[in-house]
Amino acid sequence: MAVVDVPRLPARPARPALPARRREPAPRRRALAAAPTRRDVFVDAVRALATLAVLSVHWLMPEVTWDGERLGIGNALAHGGAWTLTWVLQVLPLLFLAAGASAAYQLWRPGTASRPDGAARLPGEGRRGAAQGLVAAGWDVVRRRMPRIWKPVAAFVGAWAVAAVALVAAGVPETAVLQVARIAPQLLWFLGVYLLLLAVTPALLRAYRAWGWRTVAVVVAAPFVVDLLRFAAGVEHVAVANVLLGWAVPYVLGIAYVDLVRRDALPSRRTLALVATGALAAMAGLVVVGPYPLSLIGMPGDAISNLGPPTALAVTHAVLQVSVALAVRDVVVRWAQGRGAALVGWVAGRSMTLYLWHLTAMFVVLGVVLLGLGTPLPASWSADWWASRPLWFGAAALVLGALVLAFGRFEAGTPRRAGARGVPVSSGGRAPSTAGGAASRPAPARARVPAGR
């Protein structure tokens, strides 16, 4: 039998072996999933620390009595030299600084020119009619931020409406319930001003890109002009303009901060110290020669309040606080990336809930002590008052923690993918130094803060 040789087909070249897929640990996978979003840890830390300072100063203030019919409400900071604490703990400028910086980071997109004279298109440009484009862009900015605002606010208002009715039905004196129910929503003024500033952010960004620090100078000068008209010319009703103009100062400084960070051009500590010293001297001069009270918080008996609306003294104080904050930026960043990372992350993810409910927590403690136990509060600044502060703050914090557990879900908004809560923190990949431009090392992978600004 003949054997036929059958030609063999050429062998298919062997595929190179694929490298074994490395499976990242779960925390690392979550971080990588969220890696496209980068954060400035300084902004997150400032927001977190300022939020805690607001809680602290409000919990220090109550001087409340109950005569069986009505609450007598005073202010512990109105005594002696306690006004000095308001120069330290009145940190609303830092909240607006963080708000302005966050808005600028969002609207100056990564991958576009960030300098004010760069070619990056800002919100509102390229639309028919400059004014129409800016209005539309402002509304778009507000619309994107509204879900994280209206849900916690709606829960807060709804819960208070139900609680007020339930407390009266349960036998709590109606006068006391009505008094605290009128005070609790007063915190919402901050959100109203914040939304207005968000709406004009595209216009502020365009002005800053066109004129740079001249824009900042005009914004800083505007509240002083309003005060001149108010106090020197007697045009009292013009004061309402400072509700927006006064808080626009730290907000615009936040925008300028982002530009300086991206250009690695933050002022030196020496320069910032000189600015802070000048602002402090200006505050002293305004108190001596002007109509301004010493306290930066409205006090019983004062003819005017430095916050309602913000006065020139409050604006100068904002410049002082921002200068000091930037001067210690490196220290804050190191703390926030190390020991303070957990605290910054926790507060940043619940800042709205903490802000809305911290007065309610204090009212619960007051109600239990005054109405429930029938125990009067100790006299402000007495030995008993000092001795009771740890218990007072601890009780308020415990109640606030319970409220955060109950209502924090409304701040979370839409569900996030795994890992969206923690991302590597940096500003453009590094954290420039305040000492004149030398960049510090990139943030370590473990330093994470909530992804939502």
C-alpha positions as a Markdown table, in Angstrom:
| # | Residue | x | y | z |
|---|---|---|---|---|
| 1 | Met | 0.0 | 0.0 | 0.0 |
| 2 | Ala | 1.5 | 3.3 | -1.1 |
| 3 | Val | 2.0 | 6.0 | 1.4 |
| 4 | Val | 1.0 | 9.5 | 0.3 |
| 5 | Asp | 2.7 | 12.4 | 1.8 |
| 6 | Val | 0.2 | 15.1 | 2.7 |
| 7 | Pro | 1.8 | 18.5 | 2.9 |
| 8 | Arg | 1.3 | 20.0 | 6.3 |
| 9 | Leu | -0.1 | 23.5 | 6.7 |
| 10 | Pro | 2.3 | 25.9 | 8.3 |
| 11 | Ala | 1.9 | 25.9 | 12.0 |
| 12 | Arg | -0.1 | 28.9 | 13.4 |
| 13 | Pro | 2.3 | 31.0 | 15.4 |
| 14 | Ala | 1.7 | 30.6 | 19.1 |
| 15 | Arg | 0.1 | 33.6 | 20.8 |
| 16 | Pro | 2.2 | 35.2 | 23.4 |
| 17 | Ala | 1.0 | 34.4 | 26.9 |
| 18 | Leu | -1.0 | 37.1 | 28.4 |
| 19 | Pro | 0.4 | 38.5 | 31.6 |
| 20 | Ala | -1.6 | 37.5 | 34.7 |
| 21 | Arg | -4.1 | 40.1 | 35.5 |
| 22 | Arg | -3.1 | 41.8 | 38.7 |
| 23 | Arg | -6.0 | 42.3 | 41.0 |
| 24 | Glu | -5.7 | 45.4 | 43.0 |
| 25 | Pro | -6.8 | 45.4 | 46.6 |
| 26 | Ala | -10.4 | 46.7 | 47.1 |
| 27 | Pro | -9.4 | 50.1 | 48.6 |
| 28 | Arg | -6.9 | 50.7 | 45.7 |
| 29 | Arg | -9.6 | 49.7 | 43.1 |
| 30 | Arg | -12.0 | 52.2 | 44.6 |
| 31 | Ala | -9.4 | 54.9 | 44.5 |
| 32 | Leu | -8.5 | 54.1 | 40.9 |
| 33 | Ala | -12.2 | 54.2 | 39.9 |
| 34 | Ala | -12.5 | 57.7 | 41.1 |
| 35 | Ala | -9.0 | 58.9 | 40.0 |
| 36 | Pro | -10.1 | 61.2 | 37.3 |
| 37 | Thr | -11.4 | 63.7 | 39.9 |
| 38 | Arg | -8.7 | 65.5 | 41.7 |
| 39 | Arg | -9.1 | 67.7 | 44.8 |
| 40 | Asp | -7.5 | 70.5 | 46.6 |
| 41 | Val | -7.2 | 69.1 | 50.1 |
| 42 | Phe | -6.7 | 72.6 | 51.5 |
| 43 | Val | -10.2 | 73.7 | 50.3 |
| 44 | Asp | -11.8 | 70.6 | 51.8 |
| 45 | Ala | -9.9 | 71.1 | 55.1 |
| 46 | Val | -10.9 | 74.8 | 55.3 |
| 47 | Arg | -14.5 | 73.9 | 54.7 |
| 48 | Ala | -14.5 | 71.2 | 57.3 |
| 49 | Leu | -12.7 | 73.2 | 60.0 |
| 50 | Ala | -14.9 | 76.3 | 59.4 |
| 51 | Thr | -18.0 | 74.1 | 59.7 |
| 52 | Leu | -16.8 | 72.9 | 63.1 |
| 53 | Ala | -16.0 | 76.4 | 64.2 |
| 54 | Val | -19.5 | 77.6 | 63.3 |
| 55 | Leu | -20.9 | 74.8 | 65.4 |
| 56 | Ser | -18.6 | 75.7 | 68.3 |
| 57 | Val | -19.4 | 79.4 | 68.4 |
| 58 | His | -23.2 | 78.7 | 68.2 |
| 59 | Trp | -23.0 | 76.2 | 71.0 |
| 60 | Leu | -21.0 | 78.7 | 73.1 |
| 61 | Met | -23.6 | 81.5 | 72.7 |
| 62 | Pro | -26.8 | 80.4 | 74.4 |
| 63 | Glu | -27.7 | 82.2 | 77.6 |
| 64 | Val | -31.3 | 81.0 | 78.0 |
| 65 | Thr | -33.8 | 81.2 | 80.9 |
| 66 | Trp | -37.3 | 79.8 | 81.3 |
| 67 | Asp | -39.9 | 81.6 | 83.5 |
| 68 | Gly | -42.6 | 79.1 | 82.9 |
| 69 | Glu | -44.1 | 81.1 | 80.0 |
| 70 | Arg | -41.4 | 82.3 | 77.8 |
| 71 | Leu | -37.8 | 81.7 | 77.0 |
| 72 | Gly | -35.4 | 84.5 | 77.7 |
| 73 | Ile | -32.6 | 84.4 | 75.1 |
| 74 | Gly | -29.3 | 86.2 | 75.6 |
| 75 | Asn | -25.7 | 85.7 | 74.3 |
| 76 | Ala | -22.8 | 84.6 | 76.4 |
| 77 | Leu | -20.4 | 86.3 | 74.1 |
| 78 | Ala | -21.9 | 89.7 | 75.0 |
| 79 | His | -20.1 | 89.8 | 78.3 |
| 80 | Gly | -16.7 | 91.4 | 79.0 |
| 81 | Gly | -14.0 | 90.6 | 76.5 |
| 82 | Ala | -15.8 | 87.6 | 75.0 |
| 83 | Trp | -16.2 | 89.6 | 71.8 |
| 84 | Thr | -12.6 | 88.7 | 71.0 |
| 85 | Leu | -13.7 | 85.1 | 70.4 |
| 86 | Thr | -15.9 | 86.4 | 67.5 |
| 87 | Trp | -12.7 | 87.7 | 65.8 |
| 88 | Val | -11.4 | 84.1 | 65.8 |
| 89 | Leu | -14.5 | 81.9 | 65.6 |
| 90 | Gln | -16.6 | 83.9 | 63.2 |
| 91 | Val | -15.3 | 82.0 | 60.2 |
| 92 | Leu | -18.1 | 82.5 | 57.6 |
| 93 | Pro | -15.4 | 84.1 | 55.3 |
| 94 | Leu | -13.6 | 80.8 | 55.1 |
| 95 | Leu | -16.8 | 79.0 | 54.1 |
| 96 | Phe | -17.3 | 81.5 | 51.3 |
| 97 | Leu | -13.6 | 81.2 | 50.4 |
| 98 | Ala | -14.0 | 77.4 | 50.0 |
| 99 | Ala | -17.2 | 77.9 | 48.1 |
| 100 | Gly | -15.6 | 80.2 | 45.6 |
| 101 | Ala | -12.6 | 78.0 | 45.1 |
| 102 | Ser | -14.8 | 74.9 | 44.6 |
| 103 | Ala | -16.9 | 76.7 | 41.9 |
| 104 | Ala | -13.7 | 77.9 | 40.2 |
| 105 | Tyr | -12.2 | 74.4 | 40.2 |
| 106 | Gln | -15.4 | 73.0 | 38.6 |
| 107 | Leu | -15.8 | 75.7 | 35.9 |
| 108 | Trp | -12.1 | 75.9 | 35.0 |
| 109 | Arg | -12.1 | 72.3 | 33.6 |
| 110 | Pro | -8.9 | 70.2 | 33.7 |
| 111 | Gly | -7.1 | 70.2 | 30.4 |
| 112 | Thr | -8.1 | 73.8 | 29.6 |
| 113 | Ala | -6.1 | 76.9 | 30.1 |
| 114 | Ser | -6.5 | 78.0 | 33.7 |
| 115 | Arg | -4.8 | 81.4 | 33.6 |
| 116 | Pro | -7.2 | 84.4 | 33.5 |
| 117 | Asp | -5.7 | 85.5 | 30.2 |
| 118 | Gly | -5.8 | 82.0 | 28.8 |
| 119 | Ala | -7.8 | 80.8 | 25.8 |
| 120 | Ala | -10.1 | 78.5 | 27.8 |
| 121 | Arg | -13.8 | 79.2 | 27.1 |
| 122 | Leu | -15.7 | 80.0 | 30.3 |
| 123 | Pro | -19.4 | 79.4 | 31.0 |
| 124 | Gly | -21.5 | 81.8 | 29.0 |
| 125 | Glu | -19.0 | 82.5 | 26.2 |
| 126 | Gly | -20.0 | 81.9 | 22.7 |
| 127 | Arg | -23.7 | 82.4 | 23.2 |
| 128 | Arg | -25.9 | 85.0 | 21.6 |
| 129 | Gly | -25.6 | 88.2 | 23.7 |
| 130 | Ala | -23.1 | 88.5 | 26.5 |
| 131 | Ala | -25.6 | 89.2 | 29.2 |
| 132 | Gln | -28.0 | 86.5 | 28.0 |
| 133 | Gly | -25.1 | 84.0 | 27.9 |
| 134 | Leu | -24.0 | 84.9 | 31.4 |
| 135 | Val | -27.5 | 84.6 | 32.8 |
| 136 | Ala | -28.0 | 81.2 | 31.2 |
| 137 | Ala | -24.6 | 80.0 | 32.4 |
| 138 | Gly | -25.4 | 81.2 | 35.9 |
| 139 | Trp | -28.7 | 79.4 | 36.0 |
| 140 | Asp | -26.9 | 76.2 | 34.7 |
| 141 | Val | -24.4 | 76.4 | 37.6 |
| 142 | Val | -27.2 | 76.8 | 40.1 |
| 143 | Arg | -29.2 | 74.0 | 38.5 |
| 144 | Arg | -26.4 | 71.5 | 38.8 |
| 145 | Arg | -25.9 | 72.3 | 42.5 |
| 146 | Met | -29.5 | 72.4 | 43.5 |
| 147 | Pro | -30.0 | 68.6 | 44.2 |
| 148 | Arg | -27.5 | 68.6 | 47.0 |
| 149 | Ile | -29.1 | 71.7 | 48.5 |
| 150 | Trp | -32.8 | 71.3 | 48.2 |
| 151 | Lys | -33.1 | 67.7 | 49.4 |
| 152 | Pro | -31.4 | 68.4 | 52.9 |
| 153 | Val | -33.3 | 71.7 | 53.1 |
| 154 | Ala | -36.7 | 70.1 | 52.3 |
| 155 | Ala | -36.0 | 67.4 | 54.9 |
| 156 | Phe | -35.1 | 70.0 | 57.4 |
| 157 | Val | -38.1 | 72.2 | 56.8 |
| 158 | Gly | -40.5 | 69.3 | 56.7 |
| 159 | Ala | -39.1 | 67.7 | 59.9 |
| 160 | Trp | -39.4 | 71.0 | 61.7 |
| 161 | Ala | -43.0 | 71.5 | 60.6 |
| 162 | Val | -44.0 | 68.1 | 61.8 |
| 163 | Ala | -41.9 | 68.4 | 65.1 |
| 164 | Ala | -43.5 | 71.8 | 65.9 |
| 165 | Val | -47.0 | 70.4 | 65.7 |
| 166 | Ala | -46.0 | 67.2 | 67.6 |
| 167 | Leu | -44.3 | 69.0 | 70.4 |
| 168 | Val | -47.3 | 71.3 | 71.0 |
| 169 | Ala | -49.6 | 68.3 | 70.9 |
| 170 | Ala | -47.3 | 66.5 | 73.4 |
| 171 | Gly | -47.7 | 69.3 | 75.9 |
| 172 | Val | -44.5 | 71.4 | 75.3 |
| 173 | Pro | -45.4 | 75.1 | 75.9 |
| 174 | Glu | -46.4 | 76.6 | 72.6 |
| 175 | Thr | -44.5 | 79.8 | 73.2 |
| 176 | Ala | -41.2 | 77.9 | 73.6 |
| 177 | Val | -41.8 | 75.9 | 70.5 |
| 178 | Leu | -42.6 | 79.0 | 68.4 |
| 179 | Gln | -39.5 | 80.8 | 69.6 |
| 180 | Val | -37.1 | 78.1 | 68.6 |
| 181 | Ala | -39.0 | 77.3 | 65.4 |
| 182 | Arg | -38.4 | 80.9 | 64.4 |
| 183 | Ile | -34.7 | 80.7 | 65.2 |
| 184 | Ala | -33.8 | 77.4 | 63.6 |
| 185 | Pro | -34.5 | 78.4 | 59.9 |
| 186 | Gln | -32.5 | 81.5 | 60.2 |
| 187 | Leu | -29.5 | 79.5 | 59.1 |
| 188 | Leu | -30.9 | 79.3 | 55.6 |
| 189 | Trp | -29.7 | 82.8 | 54.8 |
| 190 | Phe | -26.3 | 81.3 | 54.1 |
| 191 | Leu | -27.7 | 79.1 | 51.4 |
| 192 | Gly | -29.6 | 81.9 | 49.8 |
| 193 | Val | -26.4 | 84.0 | 49.5 |
| 194 | Tyr | -24.5 | 81.0 | 48.3 |
| 195 | Leu | -27.0 | 80.4 | 45.5 |
| 196 | Leu | -26.8 | 84.0 | 44.4 |
| 197 | Leu | -23.0 | 83.9 | 44.3 |
| 198 | Leu | -23.2 | 80.7 | 42.3 |
| 199 | Ala | -25.5 | 82.4 | 39.8 |
| 200 | Val | -23.0 | 85.2 | 39.2 |
| 201 | Thr | -19.9 | 82.9 | 39.2 |
| 202 | Pro | -19.7 | 82.8 | 35.4 |
| 203 | Ala | -19.7 | 86.6 | 35.3 |
| 204 | Leu | -17.1 | 86.8 | 38.1 |
| 205 | Leu | -14.8 | 84.3 | 36.3 |
| 206 | Arg | -15.1 | 86.2 | 33.0 |
| 207 | Ala | -14.3 | 89.5 | 34.8 |
| 208 | Tyr | -11.3 | 87.9 | 36.6 |
| 209 | Arg | -10.0 | 86.5 | 33.3 |
| 210 | Ala | -10.3 | 89.9 | 31.7 |
| 211 | Trp | -9.0 | 92.1 | 34.5 |
| 212 | Gly | -7.3 | 89.8 | 37.0 |
| 213 | Trp | -6.6 | 91.4 | 40.4 |
| 214 | Arg | -8.4 | 94.6 | 39.4 |
| 215 | Thr | -11.6 | 92.6 | 39.7 |
| 216 | Val | -10.7 | 91.6 | 43.2 |
| 217 | Ala | -9.9 | 95.2 | 44.1 |
| 218 | Val | -13.3 | 96.4 | 42.8 |
| 219 | Val | -15.2 | 93.6 | 44.7 |
| 220 | Val | -13.3 | 94.4 | 47.9 |
| 221 | Ala | -14.0 | 98.2 | 47.6 |
| 222 | Ala | -17.7 | 97.8 | 46.8 |
| 223 | Pro | -18.8 | 97.1 | 50.5 |
| 224 | Phe | -16.8 | 100.1 | 51.7 |
| 225 | Val | -18.7 | 102.3 | 49.2 |
| 226 | Val | -22.0 | 101.0 | 50.5 |
| 227 | Asp | -20.9 | 101.7 | 54.1 |
| 228 | Leu | -20.0 | 105.3 | 53.1 |
| 229 | Leu | -23.4 | 105.8 | 51.6 |
| 230 | Arg | -25.0 | 104.2 | 54.6 |
| 231 | Phe | -23.2 | 105.9 | 57.5 |
| 232 | Ala | -21.8 | 109.1 | 55.9 |
| 233 | Ala | -24.6 | 110.0 | 53.5 |
| 234 | Gly | -27.5 | 108.5 | 55.5 |
| 235 | Val | -28.7 | 106.3 | 52.7 |
| 236 | Glu | -29.7 | 103.5 | 55.1 |
| 237 | His | -31.6 | 101.3 | 52.6 |
| 238 | Val | -28.5 | 100.8 | 50.5 |
| 239 | Ala | -27.1 | 98.5 | 53.2 |
| 240 | Val | -29.0 | 95.5 | 51.9 |
| 241 | Ala | -26.6 | 95.4 | 48.9 |
| 242 | Asn | -23.8 | 94.2 | 51.2 |
| 243 | Val | -25.7 | 91.0 | 51.9 |
| 244 | Leu | -24.3 | 89.9 | 48.5 |
| 245 | Leu | -21.3 | 92.3 | 48.1 |
| 246 | Gly | -19.9 | 91.6 | 51.5 |
| 247 | Trp | -19.7 | 87.9 | 51.1 |
| 248 | Ala | -18.6 | 88.2 | 47.5 |
| 249 | Val | -15.2 | 89.3 | 48.8 |
| 250 | Pro | -14.1 | 86.0 | 50.2 |
| 251 | Tyr | -15.9 | 84.2 | 47.4 |
| 252 | Val | -13.8 | 86.1 | 44.8 |
| 253 | Leu | -10.7 | 85.5 | 46.8 |
| 254 | Gly | -11.4 | 81.8 | 46.5 |
| 255 | Ile | -11.6 | 82.2 | 42.7 |
| 256 | Ala | -8.2 | 84.1 | 42.7 |
| 257 | Tyr | -6.8 | 81.4 | 44.9 |
| 258 | Val | -7.5 | 78.7 | 42.3 |
| 259 | Asp | -5.8 | 80.8 | 39.6 |
| 260 | Leu | -2.7 | 81.3 | 41.8 |
| 261 | Val | -2.6 | 77.6 | 42.7 |
| 262 | Arg | -2.8 | 76.5 | 39.0 |
| 263 | Arg | 0.0 | 79.0 | 38.1 |
| 264 | Asp | 2.0 | 78.0 | 41.1 |
| 265 | Ala | 2.1 | 81.6 | 42.2 |
| 266 | Leu | 0.7 | 81.7 | 45.7 |
| 267 | Pro | 2.1 | 84.7 | 47.7 |
| 268 | Ser | 4.9 | 84.1 | 50.2 |
| 269 | Arg | 4.2 | 83.8 | 53.9 |
| 270 | Arg | 5.9 | 87.1 | 54.4 |
| 271 | Thr | 3.5 | 88.8 | 52.0 |
| 272 | Leu | 0.5 | 87.2 | 53.5 |
| 273 | Ala | 1.7 | 88.2 | 57.0 |
| 274 | Leu | 1.9 | 91.8 | 55.9 |
| 275 | Val | -1.6 | 91.7 | 54.4 |
| 276 | Ala | -3.0 | 90.1 | 57.6 |
| 277 | Thr | -1.2 | 92.7 | 59.8 |
| 278 | Gly | -2.5 | 95.5 | 57.6 |
| 279 | Ala | -6.1 | 94.1 | 57.8 |
| 280 | Leu | -5.9 | 93.8 | 61.6 |
| 281 | Ala | -4.7 | 97.4 | 61.9 |
| 282 | Ala | -7.5 | 98.5 | 59.6 |
| 283 | Met | -10.0 | 96.7 | 61.8 |
| 284 | Ala | -8.7 | 98.5 | 64.8 |
| 285 | Gly | -9.0 | 101.8 | 63.0 |
| 286 | Leu | -12.5 | 101.1 | 61.8 |
| 287 | Val | -13.7 | 100.3 | 65.4 |
| 288 | Val | -12.1 | 103.5 | 66.8 |
| 289 | Val | -13.3 | 106.0 | 64.2 |
| 290 | Gly | -16.3 | 104.2 | 62.7 |
| 291 | Pro | -19.8 | 103.2 | 64.0 |
| 292 | Tyr | -18.9 | 99.5 | 64.2 |
| 293 | Pro | -19.3 | 97.5 | 67.4 |
| 294 | Leu | -16.4 | 95.4 | 68.6 |
| 295 | Ser | -18.2 | 92.0 | 68.1 |
| 296 | Leu | -18.3 | 90.5 | 64.7 |
| 297 | Ile | -21.6 | 88.8 | 65.7 |
| 298 | Gly | -24.8 | 90.8 | 66.4 |
| 299 | Met | -25.2 | 91.3 | 70.1 |
| 300 | Pro | -28.1 | 92.5 | 72.3 |
| 301 | Gly | -27.9 | 96.3 | 72.7 |
| 302 | Asp | -25.7 | 97.0 | 69.7 |
| 303 | Ala | -27.0 | 99.7 | 67.4 |
| 304 | Ile | -25.9 | 97.7 | 64.4 |
| 305 | Ser | -24.7 | 94.2 | 63.6 |
| 306 | Asn | -21.5 | 93.6 | 61.7 |
| 307 | Leu | -23.1 | 90.6 | 60.0 |
| 308 | Gly | -26.6 | 91.8 | 59.2 |
| 309 | Pro | -25.6 | 92.9 | 56.6 |
| 310 | Pro | -21.8 | 92.6 | 56.5 |
| 311 | Thr | -20.1 | 95.9 | 57.2 |
| 312 | Ala | -16.7 | 97.2 | 56.1 |
| 313 | Leu | -15.3 | 95.8 | 59.4 |
| 314 | Ala | -16.6 | 92.3 | 58.5 |
| 315 | Val | -15.1 | 92.6 | 55.0 |
| 316 | Thr | -11.7 | 93.6 | 56.4 |
| 317 | His | -12.0 | 90.7 | 58.8 |
| 318 | Ala | -12.5 | 88.4 | 55.8 |
| 319 | Val | -9.3 | 89.6 | 54.2 |
| 320 | Leu | -7.5 | 89.0 | 57.5 |
| 321 | Gln | -8.9 | 85.4 | 57.8 |
| 322 | Val | -8.1 | 84.5 | 54.2 |
| 323 | Ser | -4.6 | 85.8 | 54.5 |
| 324 | Val | -3.9 | 83.8 | 57.7 |
| 325 | Ala | -5.5 | 80.7 | 56.2 |
| 326 | Leu | -3.2 | 80.9 | 53.2 |
| 327 | Ala | -0.2 | 81.6 | 55.3 |
| 328 | Val | -0.7 | 78.3 | 57.2 |
| 329 | Arg | -1.8 | 76.4 | 54.1 |
| 330 | Asp | 1.1 | 74.0 | 54.1 |
| 331 | Val | 0.5 | 73.1 | 57.8 |
| 332 | Val | -3.2 | 72.6 | 57.0 |
| 333 | Val | -2.5 | 70.4 | 54.0 |
| 334 | Arg | 0.0 | 68.2 | 55.9 |
| 335 | Trp | -2.6 | 67.7 | 58.8 |
| 336 | Ala | -5.4 | 67.1 | 56.4 |
| 337 | Gln | -3.4 | 64.5 | 54.5 |
| 338 | Gly | -2.3 | 62.8 | 57.7 |
| 339 | Arg | -4.0 | 62.7 | 61.1 |
| 340 | Gly | -6.9 | 64.9 | 60.0 |
| 341 | Ala | -7.8 | 63.0 | 56.9 |
| 342 | Ala | -10.6 | 61.0 | 58.5 |
| 343 | Leu | -12.1 | 64.1 | 60.2 |
| 344 | Val | -11.9 | 66.2 | 57.0 |
| 345 | Gly | -13.5 | 63.4 | 55.0 |
| 346 | Trp | -16.3 | 62.8 | 57.5 |
| 347 | Val | -17.2 | 66.5 | 57.9 |
| 348 | Ala | -16.9 | 67.2 | 54.2 |
| 349 | Gly | -19.4 | 64.5 | 53.4 |
| 350 | Arg | -22.0 | 65.8 | 55.9 |
| 351 | Ser | -21.3 | 69.5 | 56.0 |
| 352 | Met | -24.8 | 70.5 | 54.9 |
| 353 | Thr | -26.5 | 68.3 | 57.4 |
| 354 | Leu | -24.2 | 69.4 | 60.2 |
| 355 | Tyr | -24.8 | 73.0 | 59.4 |
| 356 | Leu | -28.6 | 72.7 | 59.2 |
| 357 | Trp | -29.1 | 70.6 | 62.3 |
| 358 | His | -26.6 | 71.9 | 64.8 |
| 359 | Leu | -28.9 | 74.5 | 66.3 |
| 360 | Thr | -31.7 | 71.9 | 66.5 |
| 361 | Ala | -29.4 | 69.7 | 68.5 |
| 362 | Met | -28.7 | 72.5 | 70.9 |
| 363 | Phe | -32.4 | 73.2 | 71.3 |
| 364 | Val | -33.0 | 69.6 | 72.2 |
| 365 | Val | -30.4 | 69.8 | 75.0 |
| 366 | Leu | -31.9 | 73.2 | 76.2 |
| 367 | Gly | -35.4 | 71.7 | 76.2 |
| 368 | Val | -34.3 | 68.7 | 78.3 |
| 369 | Val | -32.4 | 70.8 | 80.8 |
| 370 | Leu | -34.8 | 73.8 | 81.2 |
| 371 | Leu | -38.2 | 72.3 | 80.5 |
| 372 | Gly | -37.6 | 68.6 | 81.2 |
| 373 | Leu | -35.4 | 68.7 | 84.3 |
| 374 | Gly | -36.3 | 72.2 | 85.4 |
| 375 | Thr | -32.6 | 73.1 | 85.9 |
| 376 | Pro | -31.4 | 76.6 | 85.1 |
| 377 | Leu | -28.3 | 77.1 | 83.1 |
| 378 | Pro | -25.2 | 78.3 | 85.0 |
| 379 | Ala | -24.3 | 82.0 | 84.7 |
| 380 | Ser | -22.1 | 82.6 | 81.7 |
| 381 | Trp | -18.4 | 82.4 | 82.3 |
| 382 | Ser | -18.8 | 81.3 | 85.9 |
| 383 | Ala | -16.9 | 78.4 | 87.4 |
| 384 | Asp | -20.0 | 76.2 | 87.0 |
| 385 | Trp | -20.4 | 77.3 | 83.4 |
| 386 | Trp | -16.8 | 76.3 | 82.6 |
| 387 | Ala | -17.2 | 73.0 | 84.4 |
| 388 | Ser | -20.3 | 72.2 | 82.5 |
| 389 | Arg | -18.9 | 72.9 | 79.0 |
| 390 | Pro | -17.6 | 69.4 | 78.3 |
| 391 | Leu | -21.0 | 67.9 | 79.2 |
| 392 | Trp | -22.8 | 70.6 | 77.3 |
| 393 | Phe | -20.8 | 70.1 | 74.1 |
| 394 | Gly | -20.9 | 66.3 | 74.5 |
| 395 | Ala | -24.6 | 66.3 | 74.8 |
| 396 | Ala | -25.1 | 68.6 | 71.9 |
| 397 | Ala | -22.7 | 66.5 | 69.8 |
| 398 | Leu | -24.5 | 63.3 | 70.7 |
| 399 | Val | -27.8 | 64.7 | 69.6 |
| 400 | Leu | -26.3 | 66.1 | 66.5 |
| 401 | Gly | -24.8 | 62.7 | 65.7 |
| 402 | Ala | -28.2 | 61.1 | 65.9 |
| 403 | Leu | -29.7 | 63.8 | 63.6 |
| 404 | Val | -26.9 | 63.2 | 61.1 |
| 405 | Leu | -27.6 | 59.5 | 61.1 |
| 406 | Ala | -31.3 | 60.2 | 60.5 |
| 407 | Phe | -31.0 | 63.0 | 57.9 |
| 408 | Gly | -27.5 | 62.6 | 56.4 |
| 409 | Arg | -29.0 | 60.4 | 53.7 |
| 410 | Phe | -30.7 | 63.4 | 52.1 |
| 411 | Glu | -27.3 | 65.1 | 51.6 |
| 412 | Ala | -25.8 | 62.0 | 49.9 |
| 413 | Gly | -28.1 | 62.6 | 46.9 |
| 414 | Thr | -27.9 | 60.1 | 44.0 |
| 415 | Pro | -26.1 | 56.8 | 44.7 |
| 416 | Arg | -22.4 | 56.9 | 43.8 |
| 417 | Arg | -20.3 | 54.2 | 42.3 |
| 418 | Ala | -18.0 | 52.3 | 44.6 |
| 419 | Gly | -15.0 | 54.5 | 45.6 |
| 420 | Ala | -16.6 | 57.8 | 44.6 |
| 421 | Arg | -16.3 | 58.9 | 48.2 |
| 422 | Gly | -12.6 | 58.9 | 48.4 |
| 423 | Val | -10.1 | 60.1 | 45.8 |
| 424 | Pro | -6.4 | 61.1 | 45.9 |
| 425 | Val | -6.3 | 64.7 | 46.9 |
| 426 | Ser | -4.1 | 67.2 | 45.1 |
| 427 | Ser | -4.3 | 70.4 | 43.2 |
| 428 | Gly | -3.5 | 69.6 | 39.7 |
| 429 | Gly | -1.5 | 66.7 | 40.9 |
| 430 | Arg | 0.5 | 68.6 | 43.5 |
| 431 | Ala | 0.1 | 71.0 | 46.3 |
| 432 | Pro | 2.1 | 74.2 | 45.7 |
| 433 | Ser | 3.7 | 75.7 | 48.7 |
| 434 | Thr | 2.7 | 79.1 | 50.1 |
| 435 | Ala | 6.4 | 79.9 | 50.5 |
| 436 | Gly | 6.8 | 81.2 | 47.0 |
| 437 | Gly | 6.2 | 78.4 | 44.6 |
| 438 | Ala | 8.1 | 75.3 | 45.7 |
| 439 | Ala | 5.7 | 72.4 | 45.3 |
| 440 | Ser | 5.3 | 69.9 | 48.0 |
| 441 | Arg | 5.2 | 66.2 | 47.2 |
| 442 | Pro | 2.0 | 64.7 | 45.7 |
| 443 | Ala | -0.7 | 63.7 | 48.2 |
| 444 | Pro | -0.2 | 60.1 | 49.4 |
| 445 | Ala | -2.7 | 57.6 | 48.0 |
| 446 | Arg | -4.3 | 57.0 | 51.4 |
| 447 | Ala | -5.2 | 60.6 | 51.8 |
| 448 | Arg | -8.7 | 60.8 | 50.6 |
| 449 | Val | -11.6 | 63.2 | 51.0 |
| 450 | Pro | -15.2 | 63.0 | 49.7 |
| 451 | Ala | -15.5 | 63.4 | 46.0 |
| 452 | Gly | -18.5 | 65.8 | 46.0 |
| 453 | Arg | -17.6 | 69.4 | 46.2 |
